Every structure is written in C-alpha cells, then in structure tokens.
Amino acid sequence: MTESNALDPEDRKIVTLARSARARGGVPEGAAVRDETGRTYVAGTVDLPSLRLSALRTAVAMAVASGAKSLEAAAVVSEAEGVAEDDLAAVRDLGGPGTPVLVAAPDGTVRATVTAD
C-alpha cells in the first residue's frame, strides 16, 4: 500500500482527477493518465448499450485521440482491488511495459501500484 500523501504531487494529481471523474459521473470507476508532455486525460466508465469501456481504457483512448505518443503514469479509482488485464494492456500499448498504474479506493487512498508489464 502506498500512502496517498507520500505520492509525488503529479501522481497525487491524477489520483484526485480520477476520483473526481468517478464522483462527477456517478460511475463505478474514474481514471486519469499523464502523457509524455505532462498533459492529463480524465475519464469515467462508459456503459452504453452499444459501447462499454472501462474508465482506464477510455482515458487511454482520449490520450491517443489527442496525439499522445506515450504515457508516464495512470491512475484508476474503483471499488475493485486490482486492474483488469485489458486495462493494463491498453496502458502498455501506449506507455510501454513498466508504466505505473496507481490503484486507489473511492476515498483516494492508493492501495497499490502495478505496472503494465
């Protein structure tokens, strides 16, 4: 477990943004990713009859659509204890192996940092 207040300020920022996206949208997950230039992309779960995407895959898609070339870090806020393999694959596709994914509880407490290996 990582203490949220021990996080680098930029990592704390993406956790806070992911938490806000979850609350604002009233969705099961919120996510944020930071690209190679420091820009952040924030998303919530997409659950439409014709389109279902996790918050993390949506945030990665937003980064790609905006021209990001790679990712520095990602965060997901969820009741879930971990990150689905499909989500890690999306982070790995853009960020490469070893990109850290902060996994936080709805209150913003970081439970774990996993890598997209």
C-alpha positions in Angstrom: 0.0 0.0 0.0 1.2 3.5 -0.8 0.3 6.4 1.4 -1.6 8.9 -0.8 0.2 11.8 0.9 3.6 10.2 0.2 2.9 10.3 -3.6 4.7 12.6 -5.9 2.5 15.7 -6.5 1.9 14.8 -10.2 0.8 11.3 -9.2 -1.4 12.7 -6.4 -3.0 14.9 -9.1 -4.0 12.1 -11.4 -5.5 10.1 -8.4 -7.5 13.2 -7.5 -8.7 13.7 -11.1 -9.7 10.1 -11.4 -11.6 10.3 -8.1 -13.4 13.4 -9.3 -14.3 11.8 -12.6 -15.8 8.8 -10.8 -17.9 11.1 -8.4 -18.9 13.6 -11.1 -20.2 10.9 -13.5 -21.6 8.6 -10.8 -19.8 5.7 -12.4 -18.1 2.7 -11.0 -14.6 3.8 -12.0 -12.7 7.0 -12.7 -9.3 7.1 -14.3 -6.6 9.6 -15.4 -3.4 9.2 -17.4 -0.5 11.5 -17.8 1.3 11.6 -21.2 5.0 12.3 -22.0 4.4 16.1 -22.0 2.6 16.1 -18.7 -0.9 16.5 -20.1 -3.6 14.6 -18.3 -6.7 12.9 -19.7 -9.5 12.0 -17.4 -12.5 9.6 -17.9 -15.2 7.6 -16.2 -16.6 4.3 -17.1 -18.6 4.2 -20.4 -21.6 1.9 -20.2 -23.9 2.4 -23.2 -25.9 -0.3 -24.9 -23.5 -0.2 -27.9 -20.3 0.7 -26.2 -18.7 -0.5 -22.9 -15.3 0.8 -21.9 -13.6 0.9 -18.5 -12.5 4.3 -17.3 -8.8 3.5 -17.8 -9.3 2.3 -21.4 -11.4 5.4 -22.1 -8.6 7.7 -20.7 -6.0 5.9 -22.8 -8.2 6.3 -25.9 -8.6 10.0 -25.1 -4.8 10.4 -24.9 -4.3 8.6 -28.2 -7.0 10.6 -29.9 -5.3 13.8 -28.6 -1.9 12.9 -30.1 -0.1 11.5 -27.0 2.9 9.4 -28.0 3.4 7.7 -24.6 2.3 7.6 -21.0 4.2 8.4 -17.9 1.6 7.1 -15.4 -2.0 6.2 -14.9 -4.5 6.0 -12.0 -7.8 4.3 -11.5 -10.2 4.8 -8.7 -12.6 1.9 -8.1 -14.1 -0.4 -5.5 -12.1 -3.2 -7.3 -8.9 -4.3 -5.7 -6.9 -4.6 -8.9 -6.7 -3.7 -12.6 -8.2 -5.8 -15.4 -5.7 -7.3 -17.8 -7.4 -5.4 -20.7 -6.8 -2.1 -18.9 -3.2 -2.9 -18.3 -2.8 -3.9 -22.0 -4.2 -0.5 -23.1 -1.7 1.3 -20.8 1.1 -1.0 -22.1 0.2 -0.3 -25.7 0.7 3.4 -25.3 3.1 3.7 -22.3 5.1 0.5 -22.7 6.0 -2.1 -20.2 6.7 -0.8 -16.7 4.2 2.2 -16.9 2.9 2.6 -13.3 -0.8 2.3 -12.7 -1.9 3.6 -9.3 -4.9 1.7 -7.9 -6.9 3.8 -5.5 -10.0 3.3 -3.4 -13.0 5.7 -3.8 -11.7 7.8 -0.9 -8.4 8.3 -2.9 -6.3 6.0 -0.8 -3.8 4.3 -3.0 -4.0 0.6 -2.5 -1.2 -0.5 -4.8 0.9 0.5 -7.8 1.0 -2.1 -10.5 3.0 -2.0 -13.7 1.7 -2.6 -17.2 4.2 -5.5 -17.8 
